[in-house]
Amino acid sequence: PCGSALVKADWIAAATVAVVLLICGAYRMVPGVTGTYHDDAIYVSTARSLAEGQGYRLINLPGAPPQTKYPFLYPLVLAVVWKLWPTFPQNVVVMQWLTLSLASVALGLAYLYLVRFEYCSRRAALGIGLLCATSPDITYFSTITMPEMPFALLTVVALWRLEHAMAEPLAAGRALLTGVVLAVPFLCREVGAAIAAAGLAMLVVKRRPFLWVAVGTAVVAAPWVAWSVRAWGAFERDIISGYYTDYIGAWSALVSANPIHLVSVNLSLLFVNSSTEALSGLVTGLAGARIFTSALLLGLGLLTWSAVAIHSARGRVLPSCRLAYALIITVWPWRPSRFLVPLLPLILVCLTIGLRDSIGRLIPHGAAARLAVAVFAVAVGANLALIVRLGATSQRYGYPLLTLTEPGFSGRAFEALFQWVRTHSEEQDVIAAGLDTMCFLYTDRRAI
């Protein structure tokens, strides 16, 4: 494929980015705690179900219905940990470190991908990598039991394979492998369907071998589709259980309520969150200048996605897949911020391109480069300062925090509460709780 050969310095830079994320993540991690985000305990409880031979089921719910909402790949990985070490919550620490390790590999590989296929310069790729490695949002999702960063790793691998498929002869075996690799992100997060769909569409447009790629994608994706469609209609019959099992039903119900409002809100959040995820430190520091900050973030977002749209028209892999991904999350009835985290380094590259093209018209190239280095350094420094504050607060409360809002309670309070629940309830009782998934894991009482 066209692009630059990787050199020793690239591997050193990729390793540096990965190590920085490992260090920042280790500082933020609250070992052995899961369920604070709600979904994180769903992944652990389904992993437990798989490890104990109960099948892929939501054993945290009454009746233990099949888990038809979230794909099985990440819980399957966690199930291996549970099988080898079934002592909860001590085994959660291993799951957290495994997730953080996969996140670090994902970020290092993203640097190599951007350089290898010439989406930006080495200096820009390193700056993007360091911004992401110090992003409070990325470090948060890298240290709880959530599939965002494992999904990021699989996505970069899929994009890398697609780059090769677009540029080299594809025999049947290679084409089949390409289809398999394109579909694997879908088995980690269903939004990964955007990557597979965009890849197949690009092969058709570019008149590349398509049939065997499509077969490989279908073979991998079809079993999960067949498994998940059995829950269609559950949301209409019972909102409580349908919320946990019927992704499409919940989506259609929420979208049909007010589609224009949904798309307009998601678009505005998409523009704002694209840079907020990487510039949390600066945004927190400028909290007093809310109007200025909002306008700045909106401007950076417009610049980012304008570059995405322009480069998509040129038919390259990364911009086309980014655009397909954005189209899905724009009509998805949940806030885009969590969906942006896995692709953040691959999105920020468009911001750097947009800024380069804009600033390059105003000031000389040398001055623009020095200004860019200074801005990146300040942004990374601000992120690190925020991570220090977040880590210290999380450790003090024993509760992983996404923002600096103090919870007002400690992990020890949860321990006392769960002990009280175990003492004052029977095994067959069902608990109604806000953090229901967390309640199940720490009390062995099914909860809603």
Contacts in CASP RR format, 6 or more apart in sequence:
PFRMAT RR
TARGET T0000
AUTHOR 0000-0000-0000
METHOD contacts of the structure
MODEL  1
PCGSALVKADWIAAATVAVVLLICGAYRMVPGVTGTYHDDAIYVSTARSL
AEGQGYRLINLPGAPPQTKYPFLYPLVLAVVWKLWPTFPQNVVVMQWLTL
SLASVALGLAYLYLVRFEYCSRRAALGIGLLCATSPDITYFSTITMPEMP
FALLTVVALWRLEHAMAEPLAAGRALLTGVVLAVPFLCREVGAAIAAAGL
AMLVVKRRPFLWVAVGTAVVAAPWVAWSVRAWGAFERDIISGYYTDYIGA
WSALVSANPIHLVSVNLSLLFVNSSTEALSGLVTGLAGARIFTSALLLGL
GLLTWSAVAIHSARGRVLPSCRLAYALIITVWPWRPSRFLVPLLPLILVC
LTIGLRDSIGRLIPHGAAARLAVAVFAVAVGANLALIVRLGATSQRYGYP
LLTLTEPGFSGRAFEALFQWVRTHSEEQDVIAAGLDTMCFLYTDRRAI
1 117 0 8 1.000
1 163 0 8 1.000
1 164 0 8 1.000
1 166 0 8 1.000
1 167 0 8 1.000
1 168 0 8 1.000
2 117 0 8 1.000
2 118 0 8 1.000
2 167 0 8 1.000
3 116 0 8 1.000
3 117 0 8 1.000
3 118 0 8 1.000
4 115 0 8 1.000
4 116 0 8 1.000
4 117 0 8 1.000
4 118 0 8 1.000
5 116 0 8 1.000
6 112 0 8 1.000
6 115 0 8 1.000
6 116 0 8 1.000
9 122 0 8 1.000
10 111 0 8 1.000
10 112 0 8 1.000
10 115 0 8 1.000
10 116 0 8 1.000
10 122 0 8 1.000
11 112 0 8 1.000
13 111 0 8 1.000
13 122 0 8 1.000
13 125 0 8 1.000
13 126 0 8 1.000
14 108 0 8 1.000
14 109 0 8 1.000
14 111 0 8 1.000
14 112 0 8 1.000
15 108 0 8 1.000
16 126 0 8 1.000
17 107 0 8 1.000
17 108 0 8 1.000
17 111 0 8 1.000
17 126 0 8 1.000
17 129 0 8 1.000
17 130 0 8 1.000
17 132 0 8 1.000
17 133 0 8 1.000
18 104 0 8 1.000
18 105 0 8 1.000
18 107 0 8 1.000
18 108 0 8 1.000
18 133 0 8 1.000
19 104 0 8 1.000
20 130 0 8 1.000
20 133 0 8 1.000
20 134 0 8 1.000
21 100 0 8 1.000
21 103 0 8 1.000
21 104 0 8 1.000
21 107 0 8 1.000
21 132 0 8 1.000
21 133 0 8 1.000
21 138 0 8 1.000
21 139 0 8 1.000
21 142 0 8 1.000
22 100 0 8 1.000
22 101 0 8 1.000
22 104 0 8 1.000
24 133 0 8 1.000
24 134 0 8 1.000
24 139 0 8 1.000
24 384 0 8 1.000
24 387 0 8 1.000
25 100 0 8 1.000
25 139 0 8 1.000
25 142 0 8 1.000
25 143 0 8 1.000
26 100 0 8 1.000
27 387 0 8 1.000
27 388 0 8 1.000
27 391 0 8 1.000
28 136 0 8 1.000
28 139 0 8 1.000
28 140 0 8 1.000
28 143 0 8 1.000
28 387 0 8 1.000
28 390 0 8 1.000
28 391 0 8 1.000
28 394 0 8 1.000
28 400 0 8 1.000
29 96 0 8 1.000
29 97 0 8 1.000
29 100 0 8 1.000
29 143 0 8 1.000
29 400 0 8 1.000
30 143 0 8 1.000
30 394 0 8 1.000
30 395 0 8 1.000
30 398 0 8 1.000
30 399 0 8 1.000
30 400 0 8 1.000
31 92 0 8 1.000
31 93 0 8 1.000
31 96 0 8 1.000
32 89 0 8 1.000
32 90 0 8 1.000
32 92 0 8 1.000
32 93 0 8 1.000
32 96 0 8 1.000
33 89 0 8 1.000
33 92 0 8 1.000
33 398 0 8 1.000
33 399 0 8 1.000
33 400 0 8 1.000
33 411 0 8 1.000
34 40 0 8 1.000
34 41 0 8 1.000
34 44 0 8 1.000
34 89 0 8 1.000
34 92 0 8 1.000
34 95 0 8 1.000
34 144 0 8 1.000
34 145 0 8 1.000
34 438 0 8 1.000
34 441 0 8 1.000
35 41 0 8 1.000
35 44 0 8 1.000
35 144 0 8 1.000
35 145 0 8 1.000
35 435 0 8 1.000
35 437 0 8 1.000
35 438 0 8 1.000
35 441 0 8 1.000
36 144 0 8 1.000
36 399 0 8 1.000
36 400 0 8 1.000
36 435 0 8 1.000
36 438 0 8 1.000
37 144 0 8 1.000
37 146 0 8 1.000
37 402 0 8 1.000
38 435 0 8 1.000
38 436 0 8 1.000
38 437 0 8 1.000
38 438 0 8 1.000
39 70 0 8 1.000
39 146 0 8 1.000
39 437 0 8 1.000
40 144 0 8 1.000
40 145 0 8 1.000
40 146 0 8 1.000
40 437 0 8 1.000
41 60 0 8 1.000
41 145 0 8 1.000
41 435 0 8 1.000
41 437 0 8 1.000
41 438 0 8 1.000
41 440 0 8 1.000
41 441 0 8 1.000
42 58 0 8 1.000
42 60 0 8 1.000
42 67 0 8 1.000
42 70 0 8 1.000
42 244 0 8 1.000
42 437 0 8 1.000
43 70 0 8 1.000
43 74 0 8 1.000
43 75 0 8 1.000
43 78 0 8 1.000
43 145 0 8 1.000
43 146 0 8 1.000
43 147 0 8 1.000
44 78 0 8 1.000
44 82 0 8 1.000
44 92 0 8 1.000
44 95 0 8 1.000
44 145 0 8 1.000
44 441 0 8 1.000
45 58 0 8 1.000
45 59 0 8 1.000
45 60 0 8 1.000
45 437 0 8 1.000
45 440 0 8 1.000
45 441 0 8 1.000
46 56 0 8 1.000
46 57 0 8 1.000
46 58 0 8 1.000
46 59 0 8 1.000
46 67 0 8 1.000
46 70 0 8 1.000
46 72 0 8 1.000
46 75 0 8 1.000
46 79 0 8 1.000
47 75 0 8 1.000
47 76 0 8 1.000
47 77 0 8 1.000
47 78 0 8 1.000
47 79 0 8 1.000
47 81 0 8 1.000
47 82 0 8 1.000
47 95 0 8 1.000
48 59 0 8 1.000
48 79 0 8 1.000
48 82 0 8 1.000
48 88 0 8 1.000
48 441 0 8 1.000
49 55 0 8 1.000
49 56 0 8 1.000
49 57 0 8 1.000
49 58 0 8 1.000
49 59 0 8 1.000
49 64 0 8 1.000
49 67 0 8 1.000
50 56 0 8 1.000
50 72 0 8 1.000
50 75 0 8 1.000
50 76 0 8 1.000
50 79 0 8 1.000
50 82 0 8 1.000
51 79 0 8 1.000
51 80 0 8 1.000
51 82 0 8 1.000
51 83 0 8 1.000
51 86 0 8 1.000
52 82 0 8 1.000
54 64 0 8 1.000
56 66 0 8 1.000
56 67 0 8 1.000
56 72 0 8 1.000
56 75 0 8 1.000
56 227 0 8 1.000
57 64 0 8 1.000
57 65 0 8 1.000
57 66 0 8 1.000
57 67 0 8 1.000
58 64 0 8 1.000
58 65 0 8 1.000
58 66 0 8 1.000
58 67 0 8 1.000
58 244 0 8 1.000
58 245 0 8 1.000
59 440 0 8 1.000
59 446 0 8 1.000
60 436 0 8 1.000
60 437 0 8 1.000
60 440 0 8 1.000
60 441 0 8 1.000
60 446 0 8 1.000
60 447 0 8 1.000
61 241 0 8 1.000
61 244 0 8 1.000
61 446 0 8 1.000
61 447 0 8 1.000
61 448 0 8 1.000
62 430 0 8 1.000
62 446 0 8 1.000
62 448 0 8 1.000
63 446 0 8 1.000
65 231 0 8 1.000
65 241 0 8 1.000
65 244 0 8 1.000
65 245 0 8 1.000
66 227 0 8 1.000
66 230 0 8 1.000
66 231 0 8 1.000
66 245 0 8 1.000
67 75 0 8 1.000
67 245 0 8 1.000
68 227 0 8 1.000
68 228 0 8 1.000
68 229 0 8 1.000
68 230 0 8 1.000
68 231 0 8 1.000
68 245 0 8 1.000
68 246 0 8 1.000
68 247 0 8 1.000
69 228 0 8 1.000
69 231 0 8 1.000
69 244 0 8 1.000
69 245 0 8 1.000
69 246 0 8 1.000
69 247 0 8 1.000
70 147 0 8 1.000
70 189 0 8 1.000
70 190 0 8 1.000
70 247 0 8 1.000
71 186 0 8 1.000
71 187 0 8 1.000
71 188 0 8 1.000
71 189 0 8 1.000
71 190 0 8 1.000
71 224 0 8 1.000
72 187 0 8 1.000
72 224 0 8 1.000
73 147 0 8 1.000
73 150 0 8 1.000
73 184 0 8 1.000
73 187 0 8 1.000
73 188 0 8 1.000
74 147 0 8 1.000
74 150 0 8 1.000
74 151 0 8 1.000
74 188 0 8 1.000
77 98 0 8 1.000
77 150 0 8 1.000
78 95 0 8 1.000
78 98 0 8 1.000
78 145 0 8 1.000
81 91 0 8 1.000
81 94 0 8 1.000
81 95 0 8 1.000
81 98 0 8 1.000
82 88 0 8 1.000
82 91 0 8 1.000
85 91 0 8 1.000
85 94 0 8 1.000
88 441 0 8 1.000
89 441 0 8 1.000
89 442 0 8 1.000
92 145 0 8 1.000
95 145 0 8 1.000
96 143 0 8 1.000
96 144 0 8 1.000
96 145 0 8 1.000
99 142 0 8 1.000
99 143 0 8 1.000
99 144 0 8 1.000
99 145 0 8 1.000
99 146 0 8 1.000
99 149 0 8 1.000
99 150 0 8 1.000
100 142 0 8 1.000
100 143 0 8 1.000
100 149 0 8 1.000
102 149 0 8 1.000
102 150 0 8 1.000
102 153 0 8 1.000
103 138 0 8 1.000
103 141 0 8 1.000
103 142 0 8 1.000
103 149 0 8 1.000
103 150 0 8 1.000
103 152 0 8 1.000
103 153 0 8 1.000
104 142 0 8 1.000
105 153 0 8 1.000
106 149 0 8 1.000
106 150 0 8 1.000
106 152 0 8 1.000
106 153 0 8 1.000
106 156 0 8 1.000
106 342 0 8 1.000
107 129 0 8 1.000
107 132 0 8 1.000
107 133 0 8 1.000
107 138 0 8 1.000
107 152 0 8 1.000
107 345 0 8 1.000
108 129 0 8 1.000
109 153 0 8 1.000
109 156 0 8 1.000
109 157 0 8 1.000
109 160 0 8 1.000
110 129 0 8 1.000
110 132 0 8 1.000
110 152 0 8 1.000
110 156 0 8 1.000
110 345 0 8 1.000
110 346 0 8 1.000
111 125 0 8 1.000
111 126 0 8 1.000
111 128 0 8 1.000
111 129 0 8 1.000
111 345 0 8 1.000
113 119 0 8 1.000
113 156 0 8 1.000
113 159 0 8 1.000
113 160 0 8 1.000
113 346 0 8 1.000
114 120 0 8 1.000
114 124 0 8 1.000
114 125 0 8 1.000
114 128 0 8 1.000
114 345 0 8 1.000
114 346 0 8 1.000
114 349 0 8 1.000
115 122 0 8 1.000
115 125 0 8 1.000
116 160 0 8 1.000
117 163 0 8 1.000
117 317 0 8 1.000
117 318 0 8 1.000
119 125 0 8 1.000
119 318 0 8 1.000
119 349 0 8 1.000
120 128 0 8 1.000
120 349 0 8 1.000
120 352 0 8 1.000
120 353 0 8 1.000
123 369 0 8 1.000
123 373 0 8 1.000
124 349 0 8 1.000
124 352 0 8 1.000
124 356 0 8 1.000
124 372 0 8 1.000
125 349 0 8 1.000
127 376 0 8 1.000
127 380 0 8 1.000
128 345 0 8 1.000
128 348 0 8 1.000
128 349 0 8 1.000
128 352 0 8 1.000
129 345 0 8 1.000
130 376 0 8 1.000
130 380 0 8 1.000
131 278 0 8 1.000
131 279 0 8 1.000
131 348 0 8 1.000
131 376 0 8 1.000
131 379 0 8 1.000
131 380 0 8 1.000
131 383 0 8 1.000
132 138 0 8 1.000
132 278 0 8 1.000
132 344 0 8 1.000
132 345 0 8 1.000
132 348 0 8 1.000
133 139 0 8 1.000
134 380 0 8 1.000
134 381 0 8 1.000
134 383 0 8 1.000
134 384 0 8 1.000
134 387 0 8 1.000
135 277 0 8 1.000
135 278 0 8 1.000
135 280 0 8 1.000
135 344 0 8 1.000
135 383 0 8 1.000
136 280 0 8 1.000
136 281 0 8 1.000
136 383 0 8 1.000
136 386 0 8 1.000
136 387 0 8 1.000
136 390 0 8 1.000
136 402 0 8 1.000
137 277 0 8 1.000
137 280 0 8 1.000
137 337 0 8 1.000
137 341 0 8 1.000
137 344 0 8 1.000
137 402 0 8 1.000
138 149 0 8 1.000
138 277 0 8 1.000
138 341 0 8 1.000
138 344 0 8 1.000
139 387 0 8 1.000
140 390 0 8 1.000
140 400 0 8 1.000
140 401 0 8 1.000
140 402 0 8 1.000
141 148 0 8 1.000
141 149 0 8 1.000
141 338 0 8 1.000
141 341 0 8 1.000
142 148 0 8 1.000
142 149 0 8 1.000
143 400 0 8 1.000
144 400 0 8 1.000
147 188 0 8 1.000
147 189 0 8 1.000
148 189 0 8 1.000
148 338 0 8 1.000
148 341 0 8 1.000
148 342 0 8 1.000
149 341 0 8 1.000
149 342 0 8 1.000
150 188 0 8 1.000
151 185 0 8 1.000
151 188 0 8 1.000
151 189 0 8 1.000
151 192 0 8 1.000
151 342 0 8 1.000
152 341 0 8 1.000
152 342 0 8 1.000
152 343 0 8 1.000
154 184 0 8 1.000
154 185 0 8 1.000
154 188 0 8 1.000
155 185 0 8 1.000
155 192 0 8 1.000
155 195 0 8 1.000
155 342 0 8 1.000
155 343 0 8 1.000
155 346 0 8 1.000
156 346 0 8 1.000
157 181 0 8 1.000
157 184 0 8 1.000
158 181 0 8 1.000
158 182 0 8 1.000
158 184 0 8 1.000
158 185 0 8 1.000
158 195 0 8 1.000
158 196 0 8 1.000
159 195 0 8 1.000
159 317 0 8 1.000
159 318 0 8 1.000
159 321 0 8 1.000
159 346 0 8 1.000
161 177 0 8 1.000
161 178 0 8 1.000
161 181 0 8 1.000
161 182 0 8 1.000
162 178 0 8 1.000
162 182 0 8 1.000
162 199 0 8 1.000
162 202 0 8 1.000
162 317 0 8 1.000
162 321 0 8 1.000
163 317 0 8 1.000
164 178 0 8 1.000
165 174 0 8 1.000
165 175 0 8 1.000
165 178 0 8 1.000
165 203 0 8 1.000
165 208 0 8 1.000
165 213 0 8 1.000
166 202 0 8 1.000
166 203 0 8 1.000
166 206 0 8 1.000
166 208 0 8 1.000
166 317 0 8 1.000
168 174 0 8 1.000
170 178 0 8 1.000
170 208 0 8 1.000
170 209 0 8 1.000
170 212 0 8 1.000
170 213 0 8 1.000
172 212 0 8 1.000
173 212 0 8 1.000
175 209 0 8 1.000
175 211 0 8 1.000
175 212 0 8 1.000
175 213 0 8 1.000
176 212 0 8 1.000
176 213 0 8 1.000
176 215 0 8 1.000
176 216 0 8 1.000
178 213 0 8 1.000
178 216 0 8 1.000
179 196 0 8 1.000
179 212 0 8 1.000
179 213 0 8 1.000
179 214 0 8 1.000
179 215 0 8 1.000
179 216 0 8 1.000
179 217 0 8 1.000
179 220 0 8 1.000
180 216 0 8 1.000
180 217 0 8 1.000
180 219 0 8 1.000
180 220 0 8 1.000
182 195 0 8 1.000
182 196 0 8 1.000
182 199 0 8 1.000
182 200 0 8 1.000
182 213 0 8 1.000
182 217 0 8 1.000
183 196 0 8 1.000
183 216 0 8 1.000
183 217 0 8 1.000
183 218 0 8 1.000
183 219 0 8 1.000
183 220 0 8 1.000
183 221 0 8 1.000
184 220 0 8 1.000
185 192 0 8 1.000
185 195 0 8 1.000
185 196 0 8 1.000
186 192 0 8 1.000
186 193 0 8 1.000
186 195 0 8 1.000
186 196 0 8 1.000
186 220 0 8 1.000
186 221 0 8 1.000
186 224 0 8 1.000
187 220 0 8 1.000
187 221 0 8 1.000
187 224 0 8 1.000
189 342 0 8 1.000
190 247 0 8 1.000
191 325 0 8 1.000
191 328 0 8 1.000
191 329 0 8 1.000
191 332 0 8 1.000
191 339 0 8 1.000
192 325 0 8 1.000
193 221 0 8 1.000
193 328 0 8 1.000
194 321 0 8 1.000
194 324 0 8 1.000
194 325 0 8 1.000
194 327 0 8 1.000
194 328 0 8 1.000
195 321 0 8 1.000
195 324 0 8 1.000
195 325 0 8 1.000
196 217 0 8 1.000
196 221 0 8 1.000
197 324 0 8 1.000
198 320 0 8 1.000
198 321 0 8 1.000
198 323 0 8 1.000
198 324 0 8 1.000
198 325 0 8 1.000
199 317 0 8 1.000
199 320 0 8 1.000
199 321 0 8 1.000
200 210 0 8 1.000
200 213 0 8 1.000
200 214 0 8 1.000
200 217 0 8 1.000
201 320 0 8 1.000
201 324 0 8 1.000
202 208 0 8 1.000
202 315 0 8 1.000
202 317 0 8 1.000
202 320 0 8 1.000
203 209 0 8 1.000
203 210 0 8 1.000
203 213 0 8 1.000
204 210 0 8 1.000
205 315 0 8 1.000
206 315 0 8 1.000
228 247 0 8 1.000
228 248 0 8 1.000
231 242 0 8 1.000
231 245 0 8 1.000
231 246 0 8 1.000
231 247 0 8 1.000
232 246 0 8 1.000
232 248 0 8 1.000
232 249 0 8 1.000
233 242 0 8 1.000
233 246 0 8 1.000
233 249 0 8 1.000
234 241 0 8 1.000
234 242 0 8 1.000
234 245 0 8 1.000
234 246 0 8 1.000
234 249 0 8 1.000
235 242 0 8 1.000
235 243 0 8 1.000
235 246 0 8 1.000
235 249 0 8 1.000
235 250 0 8 1.000
235 253 0 8 1.000
236 249 0 8 1.000
236 253 0 8 1.000
240 448 0 8 1.000
242 249 0 8 1.000
242 250 0 8 1.000
243 250 0 8 1.000
250 333 0 8 1.000
251 332 0 8 1.000
251 333 0 8 1.000
254 262 0 8 1.000
254 333 0 8 1.000
255 262 0 8 1.000
255 331 0 8 1.000
255 333 0 8 1.000
259 331 0 8 1.000
262 331 0 8 1.000
262 333 0 8 1.000
263 330 0 8 1.000
263 331 0 8 1.000
266 329 0 8 1.000
266 330 0 8 1.000
266 331 0 8 1.000
266 332 0 8 1.000
266 335 0 8 1.000
266 336 0 8 1.000
267 330 0 8 1.000
268 298 0 8 1.000
269 335 0 8 1.000
269 336 0 8 1.000
269 337 0 8 1.000
270 301 0 8 1.000
270 305 0 8 1.000
270 326 0 8 1.000
270 329 0 8 1.000
270 330 0 8 1.000
270 336 0 8 1.000
270 340 0 8 1.000
271 297 0 8 1.000
271 298 0 8 1.000
271 299 0 8 1.000
271 301 0 8 1.000
271 302 0 8 1.000
271 304 0 8 1.000
271 305 0 8 1.000
272 294 0 8 1.000
272 297 0 8 1.000
272 298 0 8 1.000
272 301 0 8 1.000
273 335 0 8 1.000
273 336 0 8 1.000
273 337 0 8 1.000
273 340 0 8 1.000
274 300 0 8 1.000
274 301 0 8 1.000
274 304 0 8 1.000
274 305 0 8 1.000
274 340 0 8 1.000
274 347 0 8 1.000
274 348 0 8 1.000
274 351 0 8 1.000
275 297 0 8 1.000
275 300 0 8 1.000
275 301 0 8 1.000
275 304 0 8 1.000
275 348 0 8 1.000
275 351 0 8 1.000
276 283 0 8 1.000
276 297 0 8 1.000
276 337 0 8 1.000
277 337 0 8 1.000
277 340 0 8 1.000
277 341 0 8 1.000
277 344 0 8 1.000
278 344 0 8 1.000
278 348 0 8 1.000
278 379 0 8 1.000
278 383 0 8 1.000
279 297 0 8 1.000
279 379 0 8 1.000
279 382 0 8 1.000
279 383 0 8 1.000
280 383 0 8 1.000
280 386 0 8 1.000
281 379 0 8 1.000
281 381 0 8 1.000
281 382 0 8 1.000
281 383 0 8 1.000
281 385 0 8 1.000
281 386 0 8 1.000
282 378 0 8 1.000
282 379 0 8 1.000
282 382 0 8 1.000
283 293 0 8 1.000
283 297 0 8 1.000
284 382 0 8 1.000
284 386 0 8 1.000
284 404 0 8 1.000
285 382 0 8 1.000
286 292 0 8 1.000
286 293 0 8 1.000
287 293 0 8 1.000
300 351 0 8 1.000
301 351 0 8 1.000
303 351 0 8 1.000
303 354 0 8 1.000
303 355 0 8 1.000
303 358 0 8 1.000
304 347 0 8 1.000
304 348 0 8 1.000
304 350 0 8 1.000
304 351 0 8 1.000
304 354 0 8 1.000
305 326 0 8 1.000
305 350 0 8 1.000
306 354 0 8 1.000
307 350 0 8 1.000
307 351 0 8 1.000
307 353 0 8 1.000
307 354 0 8 1.000
307 357 0 8 1.000
308 319 0 8 1.000
308 322 0 8 1.000
308 323 0 8 1.000
308 326 0 8 1.000
308 347 0 8 1.000
308 350 0 8 1.000
309 323 0 8 1.000
311 318 0 8 1.000
311 319 0 8 1.000
311 350 0 8 1.000
311 353 0 8 1.000
312 319 0 8 1.000
312 320 0 8 1.000
312 322 0 8 1.000
312 323 0 8 1.000
318 346 0 8 1.000
318 349 0 8 1.000
319 350 0 8 1.000
322 343 0 8 1.000
322 346 0 8 1.000
322 347 0 8 1.000
322 350 0 8 1.000
325 339 0 8 1.000
325 343 0 8 1.000
329 336 0 8 1.000
329 339 0 8 1.000
329 340 0 8 1.000
330 336 0 8 1.000
332 339 0 8 1.000
340 347 0 8 1.000
352 372 0 8 1.000
355 372 0 8 1.000
356 368 0 8 1.000
356 372 0 8 1.000
359 368 0 8 1.000
359 371 0 8 1.000
359 372 0 8 1.000
360 368 0 8 1.000
363 371 0 8 1.000
386 404 0 8 1.000
389 404 0 8 1.000
390 401 0 8 1.000
390 403 0 8 1.000
390 404 0 8 1.000
391 401 0 8 1.000
393 401 0 8 1.000
393 404 0 8 1.000
393 406 0 8 1.000
394 400 0 8 1.000
394 401 0 8 1.000
396 410 0 8 1.000
397 406 0 8 1.000
397 407 0 8 1.000
397 408 0 8 1.000
397 409 0 8 1.000
397 410 0 8 1.000
397 411 0 8 1.000
398 410 0 8 1.000
398 411 0 8 1.000
398 412 0 8 1.000
399 407 0 8 1.000
399 409 0 8 1.000
399 410 0 8 1.000
399 411 0 8 1.000
399 414 0 8 1.000
401 407 0 8 1.000
414 438 0 8 1.000
414 442 0 8 1.000
415 442 0 8 1.000
418 439 0 8 1.000
418 442 0 8 1.000
418 443 0 8 1.000
421 431 0 8 1.000
421 439 0 8 1.000
421 443 0 8 1.000
421 445 0 8 1.000
422 443 0 8 1.000
422 444 0 8 1.000
422 445 0 8 1.000
425 431 0 8 1.000
425 443 0 8 1.000
425 445 0 8 1.000
427 444 0 8 1.000
427 445 0 8 1.000
429 445 0 8 1.000
429 446 0 8 1.000
430 445 0 8 1.000
430 446 0 8 1.000
430 447 0 8 1.000
430 448 0 8 1.000
431 439 0 8 1.000
431 440 0 8 1.000
431 443 0 8 1.000
431 445 0 8 1.000
431 446 0 8 1.000
431 447 0 8 1.000
431 448 0 8 1.000
432 447 0 8 1.000
432 448 0 8 1.000
433 439 0 8 1.000
433 447 0 8 1.000
433 448 0 8 1.000
436 447 0 8 1.000
436 448 0 8 1.000
437 447 0 8 1.000
439 445 0 8 1.000
439 447 0 8 1.000
440 446 0 8 1.000
440 447 0 8 1.000
END
